[in-house]
Amino acid sequence: MTTKGELLRAIRINCGVCMGMSGDDFGAGFPEADVAGCTSPKCQMFEFRFGRDPNPDKTRSRLAREKHKNKVP
């Protein structure tokens, strides 16, 4: 099964290719500045070009806060 992280990475690679990056740039990861220069805000993947979800799951965030709050110092 494909994970959310794998999908976001695939989108980031696609955006890098669209911005003219070669396949060699993906092994070490490429700088965000390369995809930050994207001039296609109407692209469906525009908000995901940095390899992060711009609207993370609210439930996951809430659970992480509760877990952190319940940790013993």
Legacy VTK file of the C-alpha trace (Angstrom):
# vtk DataFile Version 3.0
C-alpha trace
ASCII
DATASET POLYDATA
POINTS 73 float
0.000 0.000 0.000
1.276 3.457 -0.844
1.779 5.718 2.156
1.086 9.417 2.353
4.821 10.074 2.597
5.487 8.130 -0.586
2.830 10.104 -2.431
4.225 13.424 -1.214
7.737 12.388 -2.257
6.482 11.418 -5.719
4.796 14.818 -6.065
7.990 16.577 -4.982
10.020 14.623 -7.558
7.446 15.424 -10.241
7.683 19.124 -9.358
11.474 18.939 -9.517
11.331 17.394 -12.988
8.842 20.057 -14.069
11.306 22.711 -12.859
14.058 21.181 -14.985
15.942 19.057 -12.467
17.713 15.879 -13.575
17.346 12.420 -12.052
20.766 12.763 -10.398
19.422 15.518 -8.141
16.933 13.227 -6.422
19.377 10.876 -4.681
20.668 13.446 -2.207
17.424 15.388 -2.180
17.127 18.730 -3.851
16.820 22.157 -2.247
13.374 23.604 -1.670
14.476 26.715 -3.520
14.298 24.718 -6.757
10.580 24.048 -6.420
9.865 27.328 -4.613
10.356 29.094 -7.940
7.335 27.338 -9.434
5.270 29.738 -11.512
2.228 27.478 -11.962
-0.061 28.211 -8.985
-3.010 26.719 -10.883
-1.302 23.297 -10.911
-3.157 20.781 -8.730
0.129 19.793 -7.070
1.305 23.366 -6.386
0.558 23.300 -2.640
2.286 19.920 -2.268
5.495 20.822 -4.186
7.650 20.936 -1.035
6.797 17.315 -0.195
4.589 18.275 2.749
0.839 18.261 3.218
-0.357 21.879 3.518
-3.478 20.664 5.342
-2.350 17.923 7.739
-4.907 15.664 9.333
-6.420 17.565 12.252
-7.063 14.360 14.182
-3.430 13.308 13.930
-2.313 16.739 15.182
-4.716 16.587 18.107
-3.534 13.101 19.085
0.108 14.208 18.934
-0.626 17.162 21.228
-2.426 14.933 23.718
0.423 12.418 23.697
2.964 15.193 24.289
0.844 16.716 27.073
0.605 13.364 28.886
4.387 12.735 28.901
5.968 12.654 32.333
8.780 15.239 32.620
LINES 1 74
73 0 1 2 3 4 5 6 7 8 9 10 11 12 13 14 15 16 17 18 19 20 21 22 23 24 25 26 27 28 29 30 31 32 33 34 35 36 37 38 39 40 41 42 43 44 45 46 47 48 49 50 51 52 53 54 55 56 57 58 59 60 61 62 63 64 65 66 67 68 69 70 71 72
